[in-house]
Amino acid sequence: MNSADRIRDPVTKAVVAEFYPRFVPHGQVLWISGSNLRPADAALDGFAEFGLLLTPRLKYPNVVIRDRKRNWLVLVHVVKLRGQMSPERYRVLKQVFRDCRLGLVLVWAFETRRELQVLNADFPWFTSAWFADEPDHMVHFGGGCISGPTRD
């Protein structure tokens, strides 16, 4: 049984089954919240390797993927589970991962584009939105830094 089969939330499941292979194909999933999956020792080592300790009290994104090839840490926030993204949530994630020695890539995962439109969200710049029903595409909010680390 693959790990995506044990994930209850359909958007989180799509992030692991659809987003991850398309956009971070050489990555390693370090964290999946809300899945009843315990992080593997390799994942814990993966966090420690770039300067972070896995602390249960912190509000991690729903999925954390390490991209060794590009030296990125991809943080995927499933909006339906974590609530509307905002500049405040962006600042919280930047603070939680402030000691990380990798470029942070923040992605907000939605079931559909309609879900984003209904929220009328105030997206932080230099983040991206991904839609489970259109898995080949992302929308980027910012300048020339498409699908790359945040700048601030």
Secondary structure, DSSP 8 states (H G I E B T S, - for coil): --GGGG--SHHHHHIIIIIHHHH-TTEEEEEETTSS----HHHHHHHHHTT----TTS---SEEEEETTTTEEEEEEEHHHH----HHHHHHHHHHTTT-SSEEEEEEEES-HHHHHHHT----TTEEEEETTSTT-EEEESSS-TTS----
